[in-house]
């Protein structure tokens, strides 16, 4: 009976994976780079997830992603009475489907320990089974030997940090000293942690956004404009270029119309999303022009100076008419409310017209 149930499940999820149209995520490239849309934290039935690995590939295809990593837990396998424990299995099952759908599949796993250090994803590994060790430090050391990018997951998760505030512990500083910690999740599932921006800037770490999905993506993010994803600025759309960009920290987090990341990437990203038209009308008092937002992300401009609109909303994939006083002779200066660049900071921009 168990074997029959598994066969029925496989038929169902194969059908779910094959059909469906691919969404086009309208996100710009940066000069010299291609923007890869990625989710590096996903679970399947091979740990505590509820779907077969190929379903994750099908979801990624339909949602317009370029790359995913299935990161089933090493230390937590609640379905082991039904599914044999092989920590490489989810990657093996999904590999061919990912290739058929042109999805870059990053081999990964989740190191699942109490705080500190908490949960860590090891990405770009070669053998997850070799990470079965007693000491968490030895596990991370082995992952690094395999070339892993180590990502700290949900650092303010209330199951491990009841007040929801991320904290660095001695082991985190030890990992940093060894250059064994490379990124931190700012967005995880539906939560985000502003303090992560401070950690990432202080220690030169990549800003990450992932779904940490256990169930079905389409059921979880109804009403949201997008699932959490990491925007990676790679030289090419390849596995190796993706890995190089991750270690270089060329990332932004993106979820629910919010962007989070360092100014050096957030500022050019914003300017690639918009274009400013030449004034189409002038009166004795005012100048009229349009700002075109070419992306799927709306931008909320606030704190305008005298003579300019106090706020401007640049809706996704639309043009917005702007009227400024003719006495204004400098570029427009605004804070972008939904582009987070620090624990208590948002992106500051100048717009020339």
C-alpha angles and dihedrals in degrees: 000000000000090000091050092050091051091050091051090049092051092051091050096048093044089057090047091052098047101051130061138076122265118246117226109226104208101216123141128238120236118239107280094009141079117225111234117198110216145174112198100179119065135138135208139182088285087080125002100321125111102222139068116256094249089060089064089055092049091050091049091050094050093045092054097247124155100201141016139177122210103214108185116180120267097202099035119062107152094169095056092117088064105026123043115244111250113145091203094051100094091054092047092050095047100039099087094042091049090053091048091052095043092243117146105233113204113201109233148145139196120247101212113201138143120262120308105071094004123192120342131184118218108206130190093023125152104212123021092184090066088063094070099112136134099234116066089210090056090048092054091045091054092047091051090050086058090054097259128176103219116214124188108224127217094337092187096045105149093221086068102021105036093193092051093235116131115232134189114227131193093269091054091053089047090053090048091050090053091044088241097130116070110164146007132213111248092174118037121173100313099335133086134192117213093193089065088075089062092050093047094050095044094049102029095245129158118257109234136194122190139162098225083206122189100165132035115316096215091055095049102050103040108146093022120109092225144356117252111279139168114234107215121192103215131173091233139004094260138112093247094048090049091053092048091051093049093053089046089054096236096153146118128194117232128190137141095352092312128116123198128186149091120316092241089068102024095057098053089040091058093047090050089054095056141045126195120220125218116262109279096189138023131186132179089275110023146045121211126203141143134243115208118209106203096182139080090245121091114217125213112207115196141171097045117185125244113291092029131081111281089224135013126191114204102197119209116276094358145102122247124202113225127194121194134175116266087231089070107098101163130073116279111264121208144158114232103226096201100044107084116200102163144011089276100008138096130191117283116209141180120214119201121201 
